[in-house]
Amino acid sequence: MKTDKIILAAAVAAMTFTGSISSVFAAEGYARSPVNVRSGPGTRYARVDALYRNENVTIIECRGSWCYIQHNGPDGWVSANYLSANQAVQSRRTNKHNQDVAAAAIFGVIAGAIIASH
């Protein structure tokens, strides 16, 4: 019975930690200069739109040097070299990172307790 409670607590901690990781990737930002928005992460993909300098975007995810963005227009991929995160967002992302580290530490303690109990 005690082991079941420990496993349940570990599962809840793992779900909490996993959920917090996925939310870290969405960030408000802007285009530092005019840039093409593409259908995929690379210049070989078709141009679907363009961003103007200082246009606000939501950066959903990044793969290598390309980021998938949402904005007022067709969403798509933009070279990360042309994007910057808003200062307030960077501060929130640092705080979020600190929360993720704390969640990982809690998960580690729970996982350690499970291992030690066997």
NORDADA-V260603 format. One record per helix or strand of 2 or more residues. SS is the DSSP state (alpha for helix, beta for strand). FROM is the first residue (numbers start at 0). LEN is the number of residues. Records with the same first field share a line. If there is no record, write none. Layout:
BEGIN
SS->FROM-LEN / FROM-LEN
END
This chain:
BEGIN
alpha->1-23 / 79-3 / 86-31
beta->26-5 / 34-4 / 46-5 / 55-8 / 65-5 / 75-4 / 82-3
END
